[in-house]
Amino acid sequence: MLKELNKGDLYELQTMRVPTKNAIVVMELSCHMFELKPTKANLGQATNDTAGFFDLAKKTVLKDPTKFLADMIKYDKENIKERTVKNVRAILDAPTFSLEDIRNTNKALEGICKWAQAMMKYYDLLKIVNPMRENVAKMTEELTVVRADLAQKMAKLRAVEERLAELEKNYNEQVAKEAELQAKIDDCNVKLERAEKIISGLAGEKQRWTDTVAKLTNEFELLVGNALIAAGMIAYSGPFTASFRAALELEWFEKISSLGVKVQKNVTMKEIMEDPVQTKGWTAASLPSDNLSIENAIIMFKSRRWPLMIDPQSQANKFIKNLAKDPEEALGIDMCKMSDPTLLRNLELAVQFGKWFLIENVGEELDPALEPILLKQVDKTGTLRLGDKSIPWNNSFKFFMTTTIPNPHYAPETQVKVSILNFAITPFGLEEQMLN
């Protein structure tokens, strides 16, 4: 109510030379509220102000409107005198008093009237509340005496409870100690029983362990030959079809065997290098389930060179994008076409932040600006120079390229920089995918 009062309206009252009847009435109301009485000097100073209340108000409460508002907010409503109430109510209850007329005269006058009315209502409430307060004070005093007596009795009860708690604690400690000893006895019995089972069970494991040692010894003897075939397949078999790869493995097996190096019969790169759990993850990311595609994925992540995939059916493209969505595999993936003007800028960011980067629709010639990436020309400080910028190398970065050309021809100098992988579907590969 008071916060809505406008100081401008109060200043308007202060400068009013010919006050209205309503202004004189409200100023008289204000003077009574603050127990201000006019003197002879106030009489006749303003037109229609016969009692001098308007002149008194101008020289006191209206002299500083900000202070006037603050005084109304901080008004001591707990100690309003009877004389003040009588004078104020004489004005408020008068038949000629109209809040509507006052509102039309000046909004500040309306606010002062509402404030005075609120103070009168508060005075009436105090007449009801004060006897109750006296009764509460009396009852509070009695309650204090009762609480003091209760505190003494509670102290005695607390002492008894503490003694009881101490006895219960001692009892529980003894019971817990008994249970602990019993648990140790039971544990020793269980361990003894298990030891007897282990001793009797190990007697039958001797043969299995002997067979395992023999198997591992045999595999160790074949390790060099198997690793040689796997390394050759990773390095050279990427561009070829499944049947050609199988012929390569057979030819290498015969050649290695003729040189006296032990090698497993019918060995394949997939059998040596595959991690079945990882393969499940790859197939879940849309990698085709035929042997050729799985071998391509193995070469892709085992080769030291970045992969360039012959992918007319976009199978490799889909696989890379889906695999990059796995937060355990990649920090995300950026994709561009070779014709994209922002290619190098996006590539710089991928190298710096360790993201995967895929270039789609590569032609038969690669941009020479990619050579530092393809050759991994990282210096001793861990930076790579791409164009005229030195970029910090992040080991999480991976680089992929795909082409939709079914039978591209790449120059030898390009082939030695990348690992070409053939994802083109053949009738045999399609049959294998459908069977799997």
Number of C-alpha atoms within 10 A of each C-alpha: 10 14 8 9 16 15 15 11 14 23 16 13 23 20 11 14 11 13 18 16 13 20 21 24 21 25 24 25 26 25 22 20 20 15 12 16 14 16 12 9 10 19 17 15 17 18 16 14 21 14 19 23 28 34 26 23 24 18 13 14 21 23 15 15 20 13 12 17 20 11 13 17 13 9 14 11 15 11 9 16 12 10 12 17 17 12 16 23 15 13 16 19 10 9 8 8 15 13 16 9 11 21 15 11 15 16 15 24 25 23 20 20 21 15 17 22 15 14 20 20 11 15 19 12 11 16 10 10 13 12 11 12 12 11 12 12 12 11 11 12 12 11 12 11 11 11 13 11 11 12 12 11 11 13 11 11 12 12 11 12 12 11 12 11 12 12 12 12 12 11 12 12 12 12 11 12 12 11 12 12 11 12 12 11 11 12 12 12 12 12 11 12 11 12 12 11 11 11 10 11 11 10 9 10 11 11 11 10 11 10 12 12 12 12 11 11 12 13 15 13 14 16 16 15 21 25 15 17 23 20 17 14 21 22 17 15 23 24 19 17 18 20 11 12 20 18 11 18 20 17 12 17 23 13 12 17 15 10 8 9 16 19 21 17 12 10 17 20 22 17 13 13 17 15 11 10 8 11 16 12 13 20 16 14 18 17 23 23 20 20 15 27 24 18 23 24 22 19 28 21 13 14 15 15 20 22 24 25 29 27 23 19 15 17 19 27 25 13 18 20 19 16 21 19 14 13 9 8 11 16 16 18 20 16 17 18 15 17 12 11 10 11 15 16 10 16 23 21 15 23 23 18 16 20 22 23 24 21 21 21 20 19 15 13 11 12 10 8 11 15 15 14 20 18 14 16 15 16 11 7 8 13 17 22 17 18 13 6 10 13 17 19 22 16 12 15 19 19 20 20 25 25 22 19 17 14 13 12 12 13 10 8 8 16 13 13 18 19 26 27 26 23 28 24 20 12 8 14 21 15 12 15 16 11 9 10
